[in-house]
Amino acid sequence: MRSVRARAAIGATLVVAVALVAAGLAVLSVLRTNLIDQADLQAEVAAREVAGQLALDTPYADLDLDDEEDHPVQVTDEEGRVVFVSQGLRAVSGTGSSGVSPVSSSSVGATPSPGDDDDDGDDDDGGGSGRPERGEVSSDDPDFSDGTATVDGKQADYRFAAVEATTSAGITLTVHAGAPLAAEQEAVNTVRGAMLTGLPLLLAVVAGVTWLVTRRALRPVEGIRREMAAITASEDLARRVPEPGSRDEIARLARTTNETLTVLEASVERQRRFVADASHELRSPIASLRTQLEVAEAHPELLDLPGAVADTVRLQVLAADLLLLARLDAGEKPGTARIEAGALVREEVSQRTGDRIPVTVEVAEGAAYEVSGSRGQLARVVGNLLDNAQRHAENRITVQVAADGRGVRVEVRDDGAGVPEDERERIFERFVRLDDARSRDDGGAGLGLAIARDVAARHGGTLTVHRAPEGGAAFRLWLPYAAAA
């Protein structure tokens, strides 16, 4: 039961078994009902033929009985006494009569006396008694019953039909005629035997076919599992699982697995580059600071204090950037504080008193652009975008805050050289600096834009770069409006 193939085979077999058993019972029931209906019809026809003869005052001895062995007949009077039986009938049950032998030898083959009914006080026409008219056979549906009869020493099951007839003398007789049930029983037993024989074979075929089909369908899954186990053991994320040529769920699973491996490989590679680049970025200021301290120790008069402070500040900024990236990668929630974007931009610009180029802020008077999140992280995004603009602008930097659909757009533009179109996504990667910004003193560590985009994504927004009307770069930060309180 730990195998999917076994569970599928057992489940399919049980479902088919239940369906076949229900269908078999229904077939047997319909077959039995149809055969009993045919027996009822035969018994009714035989009973009405005899009843019709009795209604015409035919003597018992002259009754025309067809096939007495297959259709035994018994006639009873109003008191349930047997007045006539067909030839060879020795015992009968299921007719409600008190016996088989006629009530007297004189009654066998005798014609009922027309005056025998005068003493019972009934009207001549039997009105009010529900009996058939004189000389007629009852038109009501006959009563049917199951019973047995012994004819010529052979006992068998029969279906009996009871039909009433009234002679011209007013004597009401009940004719019980039987139809054999041997054919019905034989047919039902034959069908039942065939079902009991064929059902296990059919279930075995169903189980075998389900097992084979399931094994064939799951064969690609086993190939995927083996390849994943090999990838796990070798730690080679460049490998891919085999993709079947079909378009079913397993093929989609294989494609999704390969896509996941591709993303995982890129993530691992990015982490490796991140560690290598971080080590490289940290090594230079640490080595420079160490050199300056060693020189100062040997020659205090040669101490470059401003350079040491600059390297220390650079280390501090880089460590803060790396710490923030680590928190973002760990899925740190940005918070739900309500922040007015225009006020945030004005505050951030007002604190930058030592910038090379003054910044122009464009915010509509009286407009409120509220977003939610971490004030410190969003201020860091604006600051990083302004730092980038200061490095590349020639004479002008503009920050515009405006509504944009269901959110707020903060756009930082400069009149510098701009960003080449094929580099507009790469600049958001970590430790990436374009050729004109490779200087570590002027270009930074290449983490500012990466941090800005990650923070924007954590706040449900986006950060993209376009060409500004001034000819330089236009960084567009879009953030959704704060939810209503």
matplotlib code that plots the C-alpha trace (Angstrom):
import matplotlib.pyplot as plt

x = [0.0, 3.0, 3.1, 0.9, 0.5, -0.8, -3.2, -4.4, -4.9, -6.8, -8.9, -9.9, -10.6, -12.9, -14.8, -15.3, -16.3, -18.9, -20.2, -20.3, -22.0, -24.7, -25.1, -25.3, -28.0, -30.0, -29.7, -30.8, -33.7, -34.9, -34.4, -36.4, -39.1, -39.5, -39.5, -42.1, -44.2, -44.1, -45.1, -47.9, -49.2, -49.1, -50.9, -53.5, -54.2, -54.5, -56.8, -59.1, -59.4, -60.6, -62.8, -64.4, -65.3, -66.8, -68.8, -70.3, -71.3, -68.8, -68.7, -65.4, -64.8, -65.1, -62.8, -60.1, -56.8, -53.7, -50.5, -51.7, -48.1, -46.9, -50.1, -51.8, -55.3, -57.3, -60.9, -62.4, -65.8, -66.9, -66.0, -62.5, -63.2, -61.5, -64.1, -61.7, -58.0, -56.2, -54.9, -51.8, -52.0, -51.4, -50.3, -50.4, -49.5, -49.9, -53.5, -55.1, -57.3, -57.9, -56.8, -56.3, -58.8, -62.3, -64.9, -66.8, -66.5, -69.9, -68.7, -65.8, -66.9, -70.4, -72.1, -73.0, -76.7, -78.4, -80.4, -77.5, -77.2, -80.9, -80.3, -77.6, -80.0, -78.1, -79.7, -79.7, -77.3, -75.0, -75.4, -73.5, -71.2, -68.4, -68.7, -68.9, -72.3, -73.9, -72.1, -69.2, -65.5, -64.2, -62.6, -60.6, -56.9, -56.2, -54.5, -51.0, -49.1, -46.0, -46.4, -45.5, -47.3, -46.6, -47.6, -47.0, -44.8, -42.5, -42.6, -41.7, -42.3, -45.1, -46.7, -50.5, -53.1, -56.6, -59.6, -63.2, -66.0, -69.8, -71.9, -75.3, -76.6, -75.0, -72.2, -68.9, -65.8, -62.2, -59.8, -56.1, -53.8, -50.1, -47.1, -43.8, -40.9, -38.2, -37.2, -37.0, -34.9, -32.6, -32.1, -31.4, -29.1, -27.2, -26.8, -25.8, -23.2, -21.8, -21.4, -19.8, -17.3, -16.6, -16.5, -13.2, -11.6, -12.7, -11.5, -8.1, -7.9, -8.9, -6.3, -3.6, -4.3, -4.5, -1.1, 0.5, -1.0, -0.1, 3.5, 3.9, 2.4, 4.7, 7.9, 8.9, 8.2, 10.8, 13.2, 12.7, 13.2, 16.4, 17.8, 16.8, 18.5, 21.6, 21.5, 21.2, 24.1, 26.4, 25.2, 25.4, 22.5, 23.4, 21.8, 18.2, 15.5, 14.3, 11.2, 8.8, 7.5, 3.8, 1.8, 0.3, 0.7, 4.0, 5.5, 4.4, 5.9, 9.2, 9.2, 8.3, 11.1, 13.6, 12.4, 12.8, 16.3, 17.2, 16.0, 17.8, 21.0, 20.8, 20.1, 23.0, 25.3, 24.1, 24.9, 28.3, 29.0, 27.6, 30.0, 32.9, 32.1, 31.5, 34.8, 36.5, 34.8, 35.7, 39.3, 40.3, 39.3, 40.4, 43.8, 44.1, 43.1, 45.6, 48.4, 47.7, 47.7, 50.9, 52.6, 51.3, 52.6, 56.1, 56.0, 53.3, 54.1, 52.9, 49.4, 46.7, 43.9, 41.3, 42.0, 41.6, 38.3, 37.2, 38.0, 36.2, 33.1, 33.2, 33.4, 30.5, 28.3, 29.2, 28.4, 25.1, 24.2, 25.1, 23.1, 20.1, 20.3, 20.6, 17.4, 15.6, 16.7, 15.4, 11.9, 11.8, 8.4, 8.5, 5.9, 2.6, 3.3, 1.5, 3.9, 3.3, 5.6, 5.9, 6.9, 9.4, 11.0, 11.2, 12.7, 15.3, 16.3, 16.5, 19.1, 21.5, 23.2, 26.5, 25.4, 27.2, 24.1, 20.9, 17.8, 14.5, 11.4, 8.1, 5.0, 1.5, 0.4, -2.1, -1.9, -1.5, 0.3, 0.1, 1.9, 2.5, 5.7, 9.0, 9.9, 13.6, 13.7, 11.8, 14.0, 17.0, 15.5, 15.1, 18.6, 20.2, 18.5, 19.7, 23.2, 23.1, 21.9, 24.6, 27.3, 26.0, 24.2, 25.8, 23.7, 20.2, 18.4, 14.6, 12.4, 8.8, 6.0, 2.7, -0.3, 0.0, -3.1, -3.7, -0.4, 2.3, 5.1, 8.4, 10.6, 14.3, 15.6, 19.1, 20.6, 23.6, 24.5, 21.7, 21.7, 22.1, 18.9, 20.7, 22.1, 18.8, 18.2, 21.7, 22.3, 19.9, 22.1, 24.3, 27.9, 27.3, 28.8, 28.9, 32.2, 32.0, 31.4, 33.9, 35.8, 35.2, 35.7, 33.1, 30.9, 30.3, 30.1, 27.3, 24.6, 22.5, 20.2, 20.0, 18.9, 16.4, 14.7, 14.5, 13.0, 10.4, 9.5, 9.1, 6.6, 4.6, 6.0, 8.4, 11.6, 12.5, 14.8, 13.9, 15.3, 14.5, 13.3, 16.5, 18.5, 19.7, 18.3, 14.8, 14.3, 10.6, 9.6, 6.0, 4.3, 0.7, -1.5, -1.8, -4.9, -7.8, -7.8]
y = [0.0, 2.3, 2.2, 4.5, 1.7, -0.6, 1.9, 2.8, -0.9, -1.7, 1.4, 0.8, -2.9, -2.0, 0.6, -1.8, -4.6, -2.5, -1.3, -4.8, -6.3, -3.5, -4.0, -7.8, -7.5, -5.1, -7.5, -10.5, -8.5, -7.4, -10.8, -12.5, -9.9, -10.4, -14.1, -14.1, -11.7, -14.2, -17.0, -14.9, -14.3, -18.0, -18.9, -16.3, -17.4, -21.0, -20.1, -17.9, -20.6, -23.1, -20.4, -19.6, -23.2, -23.5, -20.3, -22.0, -25.0, -27.4, -30.6, -31.2, -34.3, -32.4, -29.5, -28.9, -28.6, -27.8, -29.3, -30.4, -31.2, -27.6, -26.0, -27.9, -26.8, -26.9, -25.7, -24.8, -23.8, -20.8, -22.6, -23.4, -27.1, -28.7, -29.8, -30.6, -31.2, -31.8, -35.2, -36.3, -33.5, -35.2, -32.4, -28.6, -25.7, -22.0, -21.9, -21.6, -24.7, -27.3, -30.3, -31.8, -34.6, -33.5, -33.3, -36.4, -38.8, -37.8, -34.2, -35.2, -34.5, -33.5, -30.4, -28.0, -28.0, -24.7, -24.6, -25.1, -21.4, -20.7, -21.4, -18.8, -15.9, -14.2, -12.5, -14.3, -11.9, -12.0, -8.2, -6.7, -9.7, -8.6, -11.9, -12.2, -12.3, -15.7, -17.3, -14.9, -14.9, -12.2, -9.3, -8.3, -8.9, -12.4, -13.1, -14.5, -16.7, -18.9, -22.5, -26.1, -28.9, -32.6, -33.8, -37.4, -37.8, -34.9, -31.9, -28.4, -24.7, -23.0, -19.6, -19.8, -17.5, -17.5, -16.5, -16.6, -17.8, -18.1, -20.8, -20.2, -21.8, -19.0, -21.2, -19.2, -21.3, -20.3, -21.7, -22.0, -22.6, -22.8, -22.0, -23.7, -21.6, -24.0, -22.0, -18.8, -20.5, -22.1, -18.7, -16.8, -19.6, -19.6, -15.8, -15.8, -18.6, -16.7, -13.5, -15.4, -17.0, -13.9, -11.3, -12.5, -12.8, -9.3, -7.9, -9.5, -8.0, -4.6, -4.8, -5.9, -3.3, -0.6, -1.7, -1.7, 1.6, 3.3, 1.9, 3.2, 6.6, 6.9, 5.8, 9.5, 10.3, 7.7, 9.2, 12.6, 11.2, 9.5, 12.6, 14.8, 12.3, 12.5, 16.3, 16.4, 14.0, 15.8, 19.4, 20.1, 22.5, 22.8, 19.3, 19.0, 16.3, 14.6, 16.1, 13.6, 14.5, 14.3, 17.3, 15.8, 16.7, 14.8, 16.8, 20.0, 18.7, 18.1, 21.5, 23.2, 21.2, 22.4, 26.0, 25.7, 24.3, 27.2, 29.7, 27.9, 27.7, 31.4, 32.2, 30.1, 31.6, 35.1, 34.3, 33.0, 36.2, 38.2, 36.6, 37.0, 40.6, 41.4, 39.9, 41.9, 45.1, 44.6, 43.6, 46.9, 49.4, 47.0, 46.6, 50.3, 51.0, 48.4, 49.9, 53.4, 52.2, 50.2, 53.3, 55.5, 53.1, 53.2, 56.9, 58.8, 61.9, 60.2, 59.2, 60.0, 60.6, 61.7, 58.7, 56.4, 58.0, 57.7, 54.0, 53.5, 55.3, 53.2, 50.0, 51.2, 52.0, 48.7, 46.8, 48.5, 47.8, 44.1, 43.9, 45.4, 43.1, 40.1, 41.3, 41.7, 38.3, 36.8, 38.2, 41.0, 42.7, 46.4, 47.4, 49.2, 52.8, 55.5, 57.8, 60.9, 60.5, 64.2, 65.0, 62.1, 63.4, 67.0, 65.9, 63.7, 66.5, 69.1, 67.0, 66.8, 70.2, 69.2, 67.8, 68.9, 69.8, 71.3, 69.1, 70.5, 68.9, 69.0, 68.1, 69.4, 71.8, 70.4, 66.9, 63.9, 60.8, 58.3, 55.0, 52.3, 50.6, 51.4, 55.1, 54.3, 51.9, 54.2, 57.1, 54.9, 54.3, 58.0, 58.6, 55.9, 57.3, 60.8, 59.6, 57.9, 61.1, 63.2, 60.9, 61.2, 64.5, 67.5, 70.5, 69.5, 66.9, 66.8, 64.8, 64.6, 63.1, 62.5, 60.2, 57.2, 54.9, 53.3, 54.4, 57.1, 57.7, 59.2, 60.0, 61.0, 62.6, 63.9, 65.5, 63.1, 60.5, 58.2, 54.4, 52.4, 50.4, 47.1, 47.9, 49.1, 45.8, 44.8, 48.0, 46.7, 43.6, 43.6, 44.9, 46.0, 49.3, 50.6, 51.5, 55.2, 54.4, 51.7, 53.9, 52.7, 56.3, 57.8, 54.9, 53.2, 49.4, 48.9, 48.0, 51.2, 50.4, 46.8, 47.7, 50.3, 47.8, 45.1, 47.6, 48.7, 45.0, 44.4, 47.3, 46.0, 48.5, 48.6, 50.5, 51.0, 53.3, 55.2, 58.1, 61.5, 64.5, 66.2, 63.5, 61.6, 58.8, 58.8, 56.3, 55.7, 54.4, 53.3, 52.4, 51.5, 53.8, 53.0, 50.9, 52.7, 52.5]
z = [0.0, 0.1, -3.7, -5.8, -8.3, -5.7, -4.3, -7.8, -8.8, -5.6, -5.8, -9.4, -8.7, -5.8, -7.8, -10.7, -8.3, -6.6, -10.0, -11.4, -8.4, -8.5, -12.2, -11.8, -9.1, -11.3, -14.3, -12.2, -10.8, -14.2, -15.7, -12.8, -13.1, -16.8, -16.6, -13.8, -15.8, -18.7, -16.3, -14.9, -18.5, -19.3, -16.0, -16.6, -20.2, -19.0, -16.1, -18.3, -20.9, -18.3, -16.6, -19.9, -20.4, -16.9, -17.5, -20.5, -18.3, -19.8, -17.7, -15.9, -17.9, -21.2, -20.2, -22.9, -21.0, -23.0, -21.7, -18.3, -17.2, -17.8, -16.7, -13.9, -13.1, -9.9, -9.5, -6.1, -5.1, -3.0, 0.2, -1.0, -1.6, -4.6, -7.2, -10.0, -10.7, -14.0, -14.8, -13.0, -10.3, -7.0, -4.6, -4.8, -2.5, -2.8, -4.0, -0.6, -1.2, 1.5, -0.6, -4.0, -4.2, -5.3, -2.5, -3.8, -6.7, -8.0, -8.5, -10.8, -14.3, -13.2, -14.3, -11.4, -10.6, -11.6, -8.5, -6.0, -5.3, -4.4, -0.7, -0.2, -0.5, -3.3, -6.2, -9.5, -11.0, -8.0, -7.6, -4.7, -4.3, -6.6, -8.4, -12.2, -13.9, -14.7, -17.5, -17.4, -16.4, -14.0, -15.8, -12.7, -12.7, -11.4, -8.1, -8.5, -6.0, -5.8, -5.0, -5.8, -7.6, -8.0, -11.4, -12.4, -9.3, -10.2, -7.8, -9.3, -8.5, -10.3, -10.6, -10.1, -11.4, -9.8, -12.1, -11.0, -13.3, -12.7, -14.3, -15.7, -12.5, -10.4, -9.0, -8.6, -9.2, -8.9, -11.4, -10.3, -13.3, -12.9, -15.1, -14.4, -13.0, -14.0, -17.1, -15.0, -12.3, -14.9, -16.6, -13.4, -12.2, -15.5, -15.5, -11.8, -12.4, -15.4, -13.3, -10.4, -12.8, -14.9, -12.1, -10.6, -14.0, -15.0, -11.7, -12.2, -15.7, -14.3, -11.6, -14.0, -16.6, -13.9, -12.5, -15.9, -17.0, -13.7, -13.8, -17.3, -16.4, -13.3, -15.0, -15.8, -12.1, -11.1, -13.6, -12.1, -8.6, -9.5, -11.2, -8.2, -5.9, -8.0, -8.0, -4.3, -3.9, -6.3, -5.4, -9.1, -9.7, -13.4, -14.0, -15.1, -14.7, -17.9, -19.4, -21.1, -24.5, -23.4, -22.4, -19.2, -15.6, -15.3, -18.1, -16.4, -13.2, -14.9, -16.5, -13.2, -11.5, -14.0, -13.7, -9.9, -10.4, -12.7, -10.1, -7.4, -9.4, -10.1, -6.4, -5.3, -7.9, -6.8, -3.2, -4.2, -6.1, -3.2, -0.8, -3.1, -3.9, -0.3, 0.7, -2.1, -1.1, 2.6, 1.9, 0.3, 3.1, 5.8, 4.1, 3.5, 7.2, 8.4, 6.3, 7.6, 11.2, 10.8, 9.2, 12.0, 14.6, 13.1, 12.0, 13.9, 12.0, 8.8, 10.1, 7.4, 9.9, 7.3, 5.1, 8.1, 9.0, 5.4, 5.3, 8.6, 7.3, 4.2, 6.2, 8.4, 5.4, 3.7, 6.8, 7.2, 3.5, 3.9, 7.1, 5.4, 2.5, 4.9, 6.6, 3.3, 2.1, 5.3, 4.5, 7.1, 7.1, 6.3, 8.9, 8.5, 9.5, 7.4, 5.6, 3.6, 0.5, -0.2, 3.3, 3.3, 0.2, 1.4, 4.7, 3.0, 0.6, 3.4, 5.2, 2.2, 2.7, 1.3, -2.1, -5.2, -7.1, -5.4, -5.7, -6.9, -5.3, -7.3, -5.1, -5.7, -3.0, -0.6, -2.1, 0.3, -0.9, 1.9, 1.7, 4.4, 5.4, 7.1, 7.2, 7.6, 4.6, 2.3, 3.3, 2.5, -1.0, -1.7, -0.3, -2.5, -5.6, -4.8, -4.2, -7.6, -9.2, -7.6, -9.0, -12.6, -12.9, -14.6, -13.5, -12.5, -10.2, -9.9, -7.6, -8.5, -6.3, -8.0, -8.1, -10.4, -10.7, -7.4, -5.9, -5.7, -8.1, -6.8, -9.8, -9.4, -12.7, -13.6, -16.7, -16.9, -19.5, -18.6, -18.4, -21.6, -22.4, -22.3, -18.8, -17.2, -15.4, -14.7, -12.6, -10.0, -9.4, -6.3, -6.6, -10.2, -11.3, -14.9, -16.5, -15.6, -12.0, -11.2, -8.8, -5.3, -4.0, -6.3, -7.4, -4.1, -3.6, -6.1, -3.5, -3.4, -6.3, -5.4, -1.9, -3.3, -5.6, -2.8, -0.4, -3.1, -3.7, 0.0, 0.1, -2.8, -5.2, -8.1, -9.1, -12.8, -14.8, -17.9, -20.0, -18.4, -20.5, -19.4, -21.2, -18.2, -16.1, -14.5, -11.6, -11.0, -7.6, -7.4, -4.1, -3.5, -1.5, 2.2, 3.0, 4.6, 8.4]

ax = plt.figure().add_subplot(projection="3d")
ax.plot(x, y, z, "-o")
ax.set_aspect("equal")
plt.show()
